[in-house]
Amino acid sequence: MLEYNRNLKNISRNLRNNMTPEEIILWSRIKSKKVKNAFFSRQKVIGNYIVDFYCYEFKLVIELDGGHHFEHNKEKQDIKRDSFLKEKQIKVLRFSNLDIRKNLNGVLEKIYNELKH
């Protein structure tokens, strides 16, 4: 079982209840084991971080990055979080909100291919 910061549970619940439009689009395509029969959780707390989507079985995190992720400080935080997840042998796939809006099939194909390995 993964360690997690219990203090983030309410924040995680709030994020699940207030997903971005792009998160809703992707969630509709990956929930209920729709991709390679993989079960994804959304807004999962891992350590001191909340990840957008997580598949325990395949140790895969999917992150959707809006415009704020490209700010200098946020990029540093993302790198730190990705390093933490890598130490836990968790792979991170990152997609921009634009990827979801303009190339959803390409995003789903990358997720599918990652789950094949």
CYANA upper distance limits for C-alpha pairs under 8 A (distance plus 0.5 A):
  2 LEU  CA     46 ILE  CA      7.01
  2 LEU  CA     47 GLY  CA      7.89
  3 GLU  CA     46 ILE  CA      6.75
  3 GLU  CA     47 GLY  CA      5.79
  4 TYR  CA     45 VAL  CA      6.30
  4 TYR  CA     46 ILE  CA      5.33
  4 TYR  CA     47 GLY  CA      4.48
  4 TYR  CA     48 ASN  CA      6.73
  4 TYR  CA     49 TYR  CA      8.45
  5 ASN  CA      9 LYS  CA      8.07
  5 ASN  CA     45 VAL  CA      7.52
  5 ASN  CA     46 ILE  CA      7.81
  5 ASN  CA     47 GLY  CA      6.09
  5 ASN  CA     48 ASN  CA      5.86
  5 ASN  CA     49 TYR  CA      8.41
  8 LEU  CA     12 SER  CA      6.54
  8 LEU  CA     45 VAL  CA      7.31
  8 LEU  CA     48 ASN  CA      8.07
  8 LEU  CA     49 TYR  CA      8.49
  8 LEU  CA     50 ILE  CA      8.15
  9 LYS  CA     13 ARG  CA      6.66
  9 LYS  CA     45 VAL  CA      7.51
 10 ASN  CA     14 ASN  CA      6.66
 11 ILE  CA     15 LEU  CA      6.69
 12 SER  CA     16 ARG  CA      6.77
 12 SER  CA     43 GLN  CA      5.96
 12 SER  CA     44 LYS  CA      7.24
 12 SER  CA     45 VAL  CA      7.35
 12 SER  CA     50 ILE  CA      7.18
 13 ARG  CA     17 ASN  CA      6.85
 13 ARG  CA     43 GLN  CA      7.96
 14 ASN  CA     18 ASN  CA      6.71
 15 LEU  CA     19 MET  CA      6.37
 15 LEU  CA     43 GLN  CA      7.00
 16 ARG  CA     42 ARG  CA      7.21
 16 ARG  CA     43 GLN  CA      6.46
 19 MET  CA     23 GLU  CA      6.31
 19 MET  CA     24 ILE  CA      6.68
 20 THR  CA     24 ILE  CA      6.77
 21 PRO  CA     25 ILE  CA      6.80
 22 GLU  CA     26 LEU  CA      6.78
 22 GLU  CA     64 LEU  CA      8.29
 22 GLU  CA     97 ASN  CA      6.43
 22 GLU  CA    100 ILE  CA      6.63
 22 GLU  CA    101 ARG  CA      7.53
 23 GLU  CA     27 TRP  CA      6.32
 23 GLU  CA     52 ASP  CA      8.39
 23 GLU  CA     64 LEU  CA      7.68
 24 ILE  CA     28 SER  CA      6.59
 25 ILE  CA     29 ARG  CA      7.30
 25 ILE  CA    100 ILE  CA      8.02
 26 LEU  CA     30 ILE  CA      6.86
 26 LEU  CA    100 ILE  CA      7.58
 26 LEU  CA    104 LEU  CA      8.35
 27 TRP  CA     31 LYS  CA      6.05
 27 TRP  CA     42 ARG  CA      8.44
 29 ARG  CA     34 LYS  CA      7.07
 29 ARG  CA     35 VAL  CA      8.23
 30 ILE  CA     34 LYS  CA      5.72
 30 ILE  CA     35 VAL  CA      6.23
 30 ILE  CA     40 PHE  CA      7.53
 31 LYS  CA     39 PHE  CA      7.44
 31 LYS  CA     40 PHE  CA      6.73
 32 SER  CA     39 PHE  CA      7.08
 32 SER  CA     40 PHE  CA      8.33
 33 LYS  CA     37 ASN  CA      4.79
 33 LYS  CA     38 ALA  CA      5.27
 33 LYS  CA     39 PHE  CA      5.47
 33 LYS  CA     40 PHE  CA      7.80
 34 LYS  CA     38 ALA  CA      7.61
 35 VAL  CA    112 TYR  CA      6.86
 36 LYS  CA    112 TYR  CA      7.16
 36 LYS  CA    115 LEU  CA      7.37
 36 LYS  CA    116 LYS  CA      8.30
 38 ALA  CA     55 CYS  CA      7.29
 38 ALA  CA     57 GLU  CA      7.79
 38 ALA  CA     58 PHE  CA      8.27
 38 ALA  CA    115 LEU  CA      8.47
 39 PHE  CA     55 CYS  CA      6.30
 39 PHE  CA     56 TYR  CA      8.10
 39 PHE  CA     57 GLU  CA      8.08
 40 PHE  CA     53 PHE  CA      6.65
 40 PHE  CA     54 TYR  CA      5.74
 40 PHE  CA     55 CYS  CA      5.00
 40 PHE  CA     56 TYR  CA      7.92
 41 SER  CA     53 PHE  CA      6.01
 41 SER  CA     54 TYR  CA      5.67
 41 SER  CA     55 CYS  CA      6.91
 42 ARG  CA     51 VAL  CA      7.94
 42 ARG  CA     52 ASP  CA      6.00
 42 ARG  CA     53 PHE  CA      4.87
 42 ARG  CA     54 TYR  CA      6.90
 43 GLN  CA     50 ILE  CA      6.25
 43 GLN  CA     51 VAL  CA      5.81
 43 GLN  CA     52 ASP  CA      5.07
 43 GLN  CA     53 PHE  CA      6.38
 43 GLN  CA     54 TYR  CA      8.34
 44 LYS  CA     50 ILE  CA      5.88
 44 LYS  CA     51 VAL  CA      5.85
 44 LYS  CA     52 ASP  CA      7.14
 44 LYS  CA     53 PHE  CA      7.07
 44 LYS  CA     54 TYR  CA      6.95
 45 VAL  CA     49 TYR  CA      6.17
 45 VAL  CA     50 ILE  CA      4.89
 45 VAL  CA     51 VAL  CA      6.96
 46 ILE  CA     50 ILE  CA      6.61
 46 ILE  CA     51 VAL  CA      7.74
 49 TYR  CA     81 ARG  CA      7.57
 51 VAL  CA     61 VAL  CA      7.32
 51 VAL  CA     62 ILE  CA      7.89
 51 VAL  CA     63 GLU  CA      7.05
 52 ASP  CA     61 VAL  CA      7.87
 52 ASP  CA     62 ILE  CA      6.67
 52 ASP  CA     63 GLU  CA      5.78
 52 ASP  CA     64 LEU  CA      7.37
 53 PHE  CA     61 VAL  CA      6.13
 53 PHE  CA     62 ILE  CA      5.58
 53 PHE  CA     63 GLU  CA      7.15
 54 TYR  CA     59 LYS  CA      7.80
 54 TYR  CA     60 LEU  CA      6.24
 54 TYR  CA     61 VAL  CA      5.02
 54 TYR  CA     62 ILE  CA      6.91
 55 CYS  CA     59 LYS  CA      6.15
 55 CYS  CA     60 LEU  CA      5.68
 55 CYS  CA     61 VAL  CA      6.99
 56 TYR  CA     60 LEU  CA      7.31
 58 PHE  CA    115 LEU  CA      7.14
 59 LYS  CA     89 GLN  CA      7.59
 59 LYS  CA     90 ILE  CA      5.31
 59 LYS  CA     91 LYS  CA      6.79
 60 LEU  CA     90 ILE  CA      6.12
 60 LEU  CA     91 LYS  CA      5.42
 60 LEU  CA     92 VAL  CA      6.47
 60 LEU  CA     93 LEU  CA      8.01
 61 VAL  CA     90 ILE  CA      7.41
 61 VAL  CA     91 LYS  CA      6.58
 61 VAL  CA     92 VAL  CA      5.20
 61 VAL  CA     93 LEU  CA      6.68
 62 ILE  CA     92 VAL  CA      6.36
 62 ILE  CA     93 LEU  CA      5.39
 62 ILE  CA     94 ARG  CA      6.44
 62 ILE  CA     95 PHE  CA      8.18
 63 GLU  CA     92 VAL  CA      7.65
 63 GLU  CA     93 LEU  CA      6.70
 63 GLU  CA     94 ARG  CA      5.30
 63 GLU  CA     95 PHE  CA      6.79
 64 LEU  CA     94 ARG  CA      6.44
 64 LEU  CA     95 PHE  CA      5.52
 64 LEU  CA     96 SER  CA      5.93
 64 LEU  CA     97 ASN  CA      6.60
 65 ASP  CA     69 HIS  CA      6.07
 65 ASP  CA     94 ARG  CA      7.47
 65 ASP  CA     95 PHE  CA      6.57
 65 ASP  CA     96 SER  CA      5.10
 65 ASP  CA     97 ASN  CA      6.43
 66 GLY  CA     70 PHE  CA      8.30
 66 GLY  CA     96 SER  CA      6.55
 66 GLY  CA     97 ASN  CA      5.98
 67 GLY  CA     71 GLU  CA      8.10
 68 HIS  CA     74 LYS  CA      7.46
 69 HIS  CA     74 LYS  CA      5.77
 69 HIS  CA     75 GLU  CA      6.44
 69 HIS  CA     78 ASP  CA      8.25
 70 PHE  CA     74 LYS  CA      7.10
 70 PHE  CA     75 GLU  CA      6.44
 71 GLU  CA     75 GLU  CA      6.64
 72 HIS  CA     76 LYS  CA      7.08
 73 ASN  CA     77 GLN  CA      6.97
 74 LYS  CA     78 ASP  CA      6.62
 75 GLU  CA     79 ILE  CA      6.71
 76 LYS  CA     80 LYS  CA      6.76
 77 GLN  CA     81 ARG  CA      6.66
 78 ASP  CA     82 ASP  CA      6.48
 79 ILE  CA     83 SER  CA      6.63
 80 LYS  CA     84 PHE  CA      6.84
 81 ARG  CA     85 LEU  CA      6.74
 82 ASP  CA     86 LYS  CA      6.54
 82 ASP  CA     92 VAL  CA      7.37
 83 SER  CA     87 GLU  CA      6.76
 84 PHE  CA     88 LYS  CA      7.17
 85 LEU  CA     89 GLN  CA      6.98
 85 LEU  CA     90 ILE  CA      5.67
 85 LEU  CA     91 LYS  CA      7.63
 85 LEU  CA     92 VAL  CA      8.17
 86 LYS  CA     90 ILE  CA      5.64
 86 LYS  CA     91 LYS  CA      6.79
 86 LYS  CA     92 VAL  CA      8.43
 93 LEU  CA    111 ILE  CA      8.35
 95 PHE  CA     99 ASP  CA      6.54
 95 PHE  CA    100 ILE  CA      7.83
 95 PHE  CA    107 VAL  CA      7.93
 96 SER  CA    100 ILE  CA      7.28
 97 ASN  CA    101 ARG  CA      6.89
 98 LEU  CA    102 LYS  CA      6.34
 98 LEU  CA    103 ASN  CA      8.22
 99 ASP  CA    103 ASN  CA      5.54
 99 ASP  CA    104 LEU  CA      6.87
 99 ASP  CA    107 VAL  CA      7.43
100 ILE  CA    104 LEU  CA      5.21
100 ILE  CA    107 VAL  CA      7.39
103 ASN  CA    107 VAL  CA      6.89
104 LEU  CA    108 LEU  CA      6.68
105 ASN  CA    109 GLU  CA      6.59
106 GLY  CA    110 LYS  CA      6.80
107 VAL  CA    111 ILE  CA      6.84
108 LEU  CA    112 TYR  CA      6.51
109 GLU  CA    113 ASN  CA      6.55
110 LYS  CA    114 GLU  CA      6.67
111 ILE  CA    115 LEU  CA      6.79
112 TYR  CA    116 LYS  CA      6.88
113 ASN  CA    117 HIS  CA      7.52
